[in-house]
């Protein structure tokens, strides 16, 4: 898909995010907006997905297709929007986000049977282990598709992440491409102040990963180019780690660059101000 | 009292290893994971015959649980193995979110459960695992009683779709169940029919219950002994049928009295058939170093403790 088309989808996804969070006055807009370009590029350009008439068809086992796992489950709004816009479930269902009896739980889950989701996430640090297991299953099944996994930068403070980081190179899981959303923010403030991750590139390289940066994680052309590069690096005996530099809240000026919009919903006026900045390219739900 | 004899003693963990070897040969989707305790879990035969289906995780239990959940996506049936303490308490949140809540077909197989791992002491002697695991919605909890039953249970859980906690142990104990038994999840096993007291026992305590039954018989008391190998889902029908006949209950388990088999049985009695119940279990404490026999004696888990509990229960009927 062309870059300008992907950008249009990203704009609609950002509208969906702020509208969903506004609709229930709860949720996490900041990280969702920052990772919008990555998820749109993955689902609408990079990943091979089981589809019928350009609409995604969900199968839990995901044989013969690429898989995506969201480890930092609190940015569920961006994933829900991308999945709905890709055809996994009706876009109208976004109106139920975080409300009683919804399949769109606050954090992603398989429990309500929402198509597109393969594991619950929310309690941090677990997603990369799960993605690794799925990657091993693909290897056992002679399925040469890729497994993608997104984590947060604050999430790197979880010990389990480093258990998985040790396992992957040891077992040469080279069909895994992982991302860290480097937005530099977490709930209590800037990551360097809360708990400094220091040099993540050096850490992952020391663990035996192939590490690369996408410096402009909110520039669609740069993301698309970076994803192609990451795929090229996979399959050569090492897992691939992409350090994705994003801005928390990207696309809505007053939400950008601050941890204050990590988990806060906009009020009516703020919603209007946000939507003024985002083109309604595909029609609101 | 039905006679139970044995010619051989073995550890239940070896029953697990034997079951895994059978599964390795029979079911190509079965994979095994272990966190640096291959010898203790008796996985050598499985690994030798199926090296590509075994994943050494190192001392990283949280990662092992996540890997197992991921392996189910793609149709694998992962058996995640380590000591019971590290298979449950250490990784409770990983099991809760990535396995139970996500409804994944993961088999958590835990050796060295309870006091009877012995000399390693309380850091390794988990007595809370049944409680933690049974509280997870959708989790099946199984605690077989000897080598043969553990082997049969291991094979049976591969055919069951859903998360399972399989608990077994380290000490060598008599092999007294049928080597060709068909293990039915959730179906209690009638060890001995009796009329005066129902003894519901699980795991290593089943053999103790049989010995207690013989002692009680010598004193003119007829004990009904039922092996509750599956604590969840609990065979309520077998429990209610038995207590309707005997009118009082002893529960016996190598676990804290809080949250184990005893509490599961008590819920059934409170709701459906009030009857006196006595617990044979660890009285809300940690364990300590010692030989298995010494620990069973000190913490009140021996046949004589079951005998005493049975007499108390019978007394309370009056």
Interface residues (C-beta under 8 A of the other chain):
Chain A: X60 X61 X62 X63 X67 X69 X109 X110 X111 X118 X119 X120 X121 X122 X123 X125 X126 X127 X128 X129 X130 X131 X132 X133 X134 X135 X136 X137 X138 X140 X141 X143 X159 X160 X163 X164 X166 X167 X170 X171
Chain B: X31 X52 X53 X55 X57 X58 X60 X62 X63 X64 X65 X66 X67 X68 X69 X70 X71 X72 X73 X74 X75 X76 X78 X93 X94 X96 X97 X98 X101 X102 X103 X104
